[in-house]
């Protein structure tokens, strides 16, 4: 069994030296920082921790790309606090709309209670949107 590995000049934890043609074939499978191979499906290098370059033509999950917090924040030109206030305001508006669908009014008193709940949700949305406006960064 000792004859199986003759003339091994590298240690087992070091990445192998790749030739130029081999490196072009492997493309994004080798870490640019330390040269070790990525584990299949890994986003970060297991040796040095650097982030993997995205694969060419990889679109990922479309819904995650659409709902990316940083992309939306930069697109709207909002600071992080203003973006959080905006999301809270949207949530309050959705809650005000959903209140009418969830609760049914059998009497006038029930109808008034549902309307008060809607008013409270809309006041919360107004406060959140006002906070978002006040926290918005000025374009400089």
Secondary structure as UniProt FT lines:
FT   HELIX           2..4
FT   TURN            12..13
FT   HELIX           20..26
FT   HELIX           27..29
FT   TURN            32..34
FT   TURN            40..41
FT   TURN            46..48
FT   TURN            56..57
FT   HELIX           62..66
FT   HELIX           69..76
FT   HELIX           80..102
FT   HELIX           108..135
//
